[in-house]
């Protein structure tokens, strides 16, 4: 308000009161209306904040129902957990089985021989290269070793070079141990040193159990030549079919168990291939002892999650009802959002999800009514617990399909891999016109099995990546199979290929070699880049046939799809985003793929369009409104801002009015005062005239 005032001495009027009354009569009704509207808008913002919180809590309440794993819960009971237990994964098969664990898998363990002990851990072991090969020993005294072509070679280099970090070389017993155990090297064995009471000895243990994880150790000098004097330097740590300078203390051994009369072997004590979704943990072995394993479905977690959905939904609807309650025109306890159309739209959208009929999915569950949930007059749900329990017991898979986003195919050699946010629920036809193939290089007959320094070295390019120079062992191979086992292992051990996830498979077809990339598609290729003069001729590749891989081709929903290796991706139409893995089969029509959003996805889409993730902002985010509540709150903040501007304008206008009134009243007061003074003067003058008499 203005600081202008008036005493009213000239007129005798209370000008301050008159001006204040006039200004207040102009200002107060408008200001009261603005204040009431601002209070109402603030209350509505607070109410929408509460609603937003309720909706967010509701969305979180059913999160687990969107995961397949939530419907795969089961309980496992073992009659003797000291011998056998079970770890359950997704889709664990239920039932009862009898087991006898005859032996556990063991990791191959070697210890340096008594003759090759060390008086101190700092004693030198000798410079050179140790090569570790993994495979299977057989025969009397392990006199035969067969390398596993699917396992890579590993080399350990020992030299007198000083490590700048440690200030020491690795040419010592402890240096060899530390080199093997260095996590950066990632060797498939671990090393330790023991003192046998007199001297120190090195122990090597394979990190993997099973008979195919046995270790062969061979040694050369730094130039790759045999150790000059047998039984010295690194040769003391060799162990092979013909040279055993270390002692075997634990045999590489597979686990052996009998399930319902069927003998099963496994390279691991955690057996995963026997019962679907179940890992058998072999803790001990006892011949003749029968262990009973029973696996039952556990629907209690799913039931709790559905109950949480039910309760949280009702809590949200109840909060909406409180915010919109109408108790009469003159009632003082009407809801803050009473009559607000936005909240009615939100309720309608949520009811629409509850009324969704999922007719395109298999099973007996197609609606919430099938789960025993019905809507009451106030919008909340009522639950028939018996009907829900029956649905979970009789068709758990149907309940899972109802809640989760699923993709299924009718062809066993076609797998649903993924979908995108553009994929629409439905059933779509699949047609395959071309299967994916692998790049390969096929040779004629192998000319010889003797390798020397003119025919043992080569470089190969696989899937666009070139290997380093690879050398096969100089000498005579007993068979083509023996040679290709080494060749495949050395190609797959090459760091240039291995680091890029590239590997090959070499096949012997009656003396003819075939090298095939393990990758599918048009980028799958195999070819030699350089080699020794006689290498190509000796292995029959001088007139080889090179084949470039092909991508799968076909249609999804009648529309041409994009092929990448064995994957077929729909890029348009209602099926856009569906990705399928085609693993063989016939050309032509290959059945259908069915995709269902699942009710959790449908509800999430609705709630994501409603919930405001920035509702905590003190002044809204009016520049970037997203979602129903976000837009509503932003509009209310805009209204408050407009009311504040209107209030400022009203204050400015009434201040100007007040100043004008004071100016006018003060002028009137001065005029009245002047007239009064004139009257007083005239009265005094008249009274002073001779003969004047006041009557």
N, C-alpha and C positions, 0 to 999 in steps of 0.2 A: 504494500500500500504506500501511497505518497505520504511524505512527511509534512505536506502543506496543511495548515490549520487556520482557524479564524476565531477570534474571541467573541465576535458579535456585539462588541461594545456600542457600535454606532446604532444598531437596530434593536439591540436587546434580545435578538433571536439566538437560539442554541444552534449555530450554523454547523458545528462539528457533527452533532447528532443528526441534523437534517441531511447533510451530505452523506454520512455513513449509511443512513437508512436508504437513501436513493441508490447508492452504489451496491449495497448488499441486495437490494431488491432486484437489481439487474444481474448480479454475479452469483448469488447463492443457489438459485434453482439450477442454473446450468452447471455449476461446480459440483453440486450434489449428484446430478445425473452422471457426470463424468466419473466421479469418485465411485459411485455404485457400480458403473460399468467396469471400471478398472478392478475393483474388488471381485466382481463376478468373473472377470477374465482370469485373474490370478487364481481364484478357486478352481476354475475349470482346468487351468494348466496343472495345478496340483493333482486334480482328480485324474487327468489323463496320464500324469506321471505314475499314479498308483495303478491305473489300468495297464500301463505299459509294463510295469513290474510284474503284475499278475500274469500277463501274456508271456513274458520272458520266462517266468517260473514254470508255466504250463508247458512251454516248448522244451525246457530242460527235462521235465518230468518223464517224457516218453522217448528220450534220446536213444536209450539202449534198445528200444523196440525196432529201431531202424537197422540194427546189425544182425546179420545171419547168425553170428556166434551166440547171440542171446537165446536162440532157440535150439542150440546144440548142447545145452548143459546136461550132464549126466553124472551119475555116481558110480564109482568102481569099488568093489569089495573083494579083497584077496583073503583066502583062507590061511595063507602064510606069507605075510609081507616081507619077512626076512629073506625069502627066496625070490618072490616075484611080486611086483606092484605094477600098476598101470597109470600112465599119464594120458588124460583125455583131451583131445583136440576137437575142432569143429567137425560135426557130422559123425561123432563116435557111434559105432554100431553097438546096439544093445544085444544082450544075450548072456549065455553062460558057457564057459569052456573049461576043460581039464588040461593042465600042463604038467610036464615033468622036465625040469631043467637038468640036463646031464652034465654040461660044462659051460663055463663062462668064457667069453672072448678074452684073449690076452694080447698085450702089446709086446712086440719083439724087443728083447733087452740083451745088450752085449756089454761085456766088461773087458778091459784090457787084460791080457794074459799075465799070469804070475811072472813069466820071464820078461815081460815088458812093463815093469813097474818103474816108478820114479821116486827118488829120495826127497824131492821137494816140488811143490806145485809150480815153481818158477823155472824148473828144468826145461831146456829146449826140446821141442818135439820134431823139429826139422822143417825146412821150407818145402813147399810143394802144393799140390792140389788133391783134395779128397773128393771123390765123386760118389754121391749117394743115389742108388737105384732102388726102387721099391717093387716088390713082387712076391713070388712064392718059392719056398724051398721044398724040395722033395728028395726021395731016395735015401739011401743009407748015409747017415752022417751029413745030411744036407748037401749031397754031392751034385745036385742039380738045382739051378736057379732059373726061374722063368719070370722075366720082367713083366710088370703090368703096363701095357701100352697106354692106358688111360691115366697113368701117374707120370709126372714130369721128373727129369733128372735134376739133381741139386749139386752144386759144387761149392767147396769151402777152400778158400785160398789162404795159405799160411805163409807169411814172409817176415823178413827182418825190418820191413818198413815201419817207421815210428808213427803212431797215431798222434796227431797234434793235440787231441783232446785229453788222452790219457798219458801221453809222454812215454808210451811203451809200445812194443810190437806185439803181435798175437802169436809169436813163435815161442810158446811155452805151454805147459799143460793147462794152466789156468787161462791162458790166452785162447787156447783152442776151445775150452769150455765156454768162455764168454762170447766168442765168435759165434758158436752154435746157438747159444741162448739169446743172442741179440734179437730183440723183437722186430727190428727193421729188416732182418734177413729172412724171417719167417720160414725157417727150416722145419721139416716134418719130423724132426727128432729133437729131444731135449738131452742135455748133458749134465752130469754131476761128477764130482770127485770124492772118492772115499779113501780113508786110510785103513788098510787091512791089519793094522797093528805094527807093520814094519815099513811099508812103502805106500805111495799114492797110486791110485788106479782110476781110469776114466770109465764112466758108465754112460752108455747111449741107450735111450729108450724111444721107440717109435711113438709119436703122438696119437696114432690111430691103432685101434685093435684090429685083429683079424689076420688070417693067414696070408692075405694078399698085401699086407703092409709090412712084411719082413724087409730088412735092410741089407743091401749089398754095398760094401765099402771097398773102393779101389783107390790106389794112390799113384800119382805121377809126380815128377819134378815140375818146376815152374814152366818148363818148356813143353810139358805134355809128354815127356818120355818116361819110361818106367824108372822107378827108384833104382839107382845104380847097384846098391847092395841090399839084397833081400833081408827083411827082418830088422832094418834100421830106419831111422827117420819116420816119416809118416806111414811107411809100410807096416809099422807095428800096430796100426789101427785098421788094417784091412780085414775084411771078412767076406768071403765069397765061396762059391761052390768048390774052388780049387785052392784057395789061400785063406787059412783061418788063423790070423794072428791075434784075434780077439776071441773071447769065450762066450758062448751063448748060455745065458742064465735063465731066460724065459722064452719059451717057444711062441712064435706067432701062431695064434690059434683062434678059430671061429667059435662062436657060441653054438651050442647044440641043444635044442629043446624039442619036446614032442607035444603036439597039440591034438587032442582027440585022436591019437594014434598016428598022426602025420609027423614025420621027422622034419625039422626046420633048422637050417643053419643061417648064421648071421655074423658079419664081421664086427658087429657092435653089440654091446650089452644093452643098448637101447634099441629094441627091435620095432621097426615102424611098418613093415610090409605085411604083417599077418592079419590084423583086424583093422578095418577101415576107421581112420580117425583116432586110433589108439596106439600109443607107444608102450611096449612092454619093457619094463625095467627089471633086468636080471640082477638081483642083488647077491645071490649065492647059487650054488648048485648042489643037488643031493639026488643021486641016482636012486630010483625006486620011490621017491616021494612025490605024491600027486598034490598039486595046488589047484584049487578051484577059483576061477576069476568070474565074477558076476558084474555086469554093467547094466544099470537101469537108467531110464530117462529121468531127468529132474525138471519137472515143470513148475516147481515152486517159484523160481526166479522170474519166469515169464509171467506167472500169475500175479506176483507182486508188482511187476512193471505195468501190467494192464490195470491193476488196482490203482497204482499211482497216477496213471493217465486219467482214469475215471474220477478220482478225488480232486486232482488238480484242475480238470475241466470244470467240475462243479464249483470249485472255489472261484474260478475265473468268472463263470456266469453269475454266481451269487454276488460278486463284487460289482459286476455290471448292473445287476438288478438294484443294488443299494444306491449306485450312483444315478440311476434313472427313475427311482421310485416316485410316484405321484400320489399324494395323500389328500388332494383337494386344492382348489384355487387359493384359499386363504390359509392353507397349512404352512407351518414354519419349518417342517421337517422334510420337504420335498428334496429329491436328490439334486446334487449340483448340476448333473448333466441331463436332468429331466427335459424331455422334448428334443434333445440333441440328435440330429439325424445321423451323425457320424457313428455313434455307438450302435445305433440300430443296424447300420450297414455292416459293422464288424460282427455283430451277432448273427446276421444273415449269412455272412461268408463262412463262419465257423459251422453253422448248422448245415450249410451246403456240403461241407466235407463229411460230416456225420451221416448225411443222407446218400453219400456216394455209393454206387453199386459197382463192384469190381467183377463184372461178369466174364472178363477175358482171362481170368486166372483159373487154374485147375483147383480141385478140392471142393470142400463143402462150405468154406467161409468166403462169403462175397460181400458182406455188409456188417456193420456194428450190431445189427439185430441178430445176426447169426452167432454173435458172441454174448448175447443176452443183454445188450445195452439198448434202451429205448429212451426217447426224449419225453420229459414231462411238460406240463403246461407252462411252468416258469422257465423253461429252457434248460434246466439241469437234466442229468441222466439218472436213470434208475438201472440197477444192475441185478440180473438174475444170476446169482453166484453158481447155482447148480448147472445152468446152461453153459456158463463159461467153463466150468470144470470139465463138463462133458466134451466141449469143443477141444480143449487142450489135450484131453486123454485120447480122443478118437481121431483127431486130425491136426496134430501139432504142425505138420508141414504146411497144411492149408492156412493155419493162423500165421505162420512165418511169411508165407507168400502174400497174405493180406496186408501185413505191416511193412514188409521190406521191399526195396526195389530189387526185382529179380529179372534174370534173363535166362531162358531155357531154349534148347534146340531139340528137334525130333531126331536128328542124325547123331549117332554116337561118335562119329569122327569129326564133328563140328562142335566147337565150344564157344559159348558166349563169354567174351572177355571184358567188355566195358560199354558204357553209353555216355552221352553228353547231356548237357542241360537242354539241348534242342530235341532230344529224343521223345517221341510221343508214345504213350502206351498203345500196344496193339500186337497183332500177329502178322509177320511178314515172310513172304516166300523167298527161298534161297535157290539160286541156280549157279552152278560152277561150270565154267567153260574151259578153264585151264588150271591144273594143279601146280603148286610151287615145286621147284626142283633145286638141287644143289649143284654148284659148280664142281667140276671134276677134271681129272687128267688121267687118261687110260693109256697103258703102255702095251708093247708086245712082250714076248717071253724074256725073262731075266737071262742074260748071257752067262753070268758067272757069279760066284759067291765069295770070291777072294777080293778083299779091299787092300789097296796100297796107296801110296802118296800121289798116284796119277788118276785115281777114280773114286776117291772117298769124300771129296769136298763139294759142297753146293750151296746155293742160295735159292730160296723159293718165295714167290709172291702169292699170298692168299688173301682174297677179299680186298685187294688193293694195298695191302701192307707187305713190305719186304722183310724177310728175316735177315739176321746176321749170317755170317759164314758158318755153316754147320759141317762138322767132320764126323763121318762114321768111323768106328773102330777099325784100325788096320789089322788084317788077319783074315782067316777063313771062317765063314759061317756054316753051321751044320745044316741049315735049311733056309728056304726063303722066308718062312715064318719068323725064324730067329732074327733075321736081318730087318724085316719090316717092323718088328716090335721095337727094336732100337731106333730105327729111322723115324717112326711115328712119335716115340717118346721125345726124341731130340728136337723134332720140329715143334711139338707142342710145348717144349721147355724153353724155346727161344723167347727172350724177353720182349723183342719187338712185336711178336705175335701174341704172346701170353698177356702182355699188359693191355692189349686192345681186345681181349676176350675172343681171340681167334684160335681155332684148333682144326685138325684134320683127322680123318680116319683112312688108314691104308688097308686095302683088302688084297689078298692073294687069291686070284682066280686061276687055278691050274698053272701057276708059274707066271702069270701076267699080273702086273701091279696096277692098282687103281687108287689114286689119291683123291679123296673127296672132302670138300670143305664141310664143316658142320653147320654152316649157315645156309639158309634158304634165300632165294630171290635173285634179282638181276645184278646185285652187287657181289654175288658169290662166284668167285673165280679161283683157279689154281694154275700156276705155271712156274717153271724154273727160269730164273733170271741169269745166273752165272753158275758154272760148275767146272770141275776138272775135265780135262780133255776126254777121258774115257768114261766118265760117270754116266752120261746120258745113254751111251751105247751099251754099257754093261748092264744097266737096269731096264733096257728095252724102251726108253723114251725117245729114241731118235725118230721114230715115226708114230708119235703119240697122238691121241685124239683129245682135244680140249673142248670142254662143254661149259658154256656160261649158264648159270642158274636162271630160272624163270620165276616171276612173281605170280601169285595166284590171280586168276581173273574170274569175274562173275558178276551177278546182280543180286541186290537185296531189294525186295519190294518192287521188282521189275525195273529198277533203275541201276544203271551201271555203277559199280562200286570201285573204290581205289584199292589196288593190291600192293602189298609191301611184304615180300617174303611169303609166309603162310597166312598173313593177316589180311582180311578183307574188310574195308571200312566204308560204310554208307556215308555219303557226303551231301545228300539232299533228300527232300521228301520227309514224310512223317518218321521214317526210320533213321534220319540223320544222326550220326554219332555212334550207331551200333557198330561194334568191332568184333569180328568173328575170327577164330583160329581154325583153319581148314587143314586137317592132318591126314589127307589122303581120301580115298573113296572114289566113287564113279563120277563121271562128268554128267552134267544135266541137272534136272530138278533134284534138290537135296532136302526136301521138307521145308520146315518153317523155323523161324526164331520168334519167340514171344517175349515181349518186354512189358513189365508192369512197374509203375512208379512206386507202388506201395503207399499205404495211407499215411505213413510218417512223412514221406516226401511231399505228398499232396498238402498235408497240414502245414509242413514247413514252408512251402511256397506261399500259402495264404498268410501265415504269420509274418514271414519276411516282408510281405507287402504292407503289413500293418505296423509292426514294431519299429520304434524310433531308437536307433542305437546311440543317438546323441542327446537323448532327453535330459541328461544331467546338466547340459549347458545352461548357464544362468540367464542368457538372453536369446536362447534358441539358435538355430542355424538357418536363418531366414534366407540366406543366399543360396542354399542347396537343399531344398526340401526333398525328402525321400520317404515314401511310405505314408500310410493314412494318418497315423498319430503324429508323425513328424510334420506333415502338412498342416494338421489341425493346430498343433501347438505353435507352429510358426505364425499361423494366421492370428492366433491370440496375442502373441508377442507383438505382431505388427499393430494390432488394435490398441494395445497398451501404449505403444510408442505414439500412435496417432492421438490418443487421449491426452498424453503428456504434452504433445504439441498444441492441442486445442486448449489445454489448461493454460499454457504459456501465453497463447494468443488472447484468451479471455482475461488473464491478469493484466496483460499489456493494455487491452481495450478499456478495462474498468479503471486502471490507473490514469489513463488519459481522461476518462469521464470524470473521475474525482478531481483531477487538476482543473478541468474546465469548470466544474461546479464551484469549486473553491474560488476560482477567479471571478466568476459571475456573482457569487454571493458576497465576496469581499468588495466587489465594485458597488453592489447594492448597499452594503453596509456603510461604505464610505459616503455614498450619496445621501443615505438617510442621516448619517452623522452630520454632513454638511447642511442639510435642510434643518436639522435640529439646531445646529449652531446659528443658522440664519434666523430661525424662529426665536431663539433665545435673544439674539441681538435686537431684533425688531421689537420684541416684547419689552426689553430694557429701554429702548429708545422711546417707545410710546409712553412708558411709565415716566420718563424724564420730561415729557412735554408739559408746559404750564397749563394748568386747568384740566389735565387728564385725570379722570377719576375711574378706578376699576369698579365695575358694577358686579 
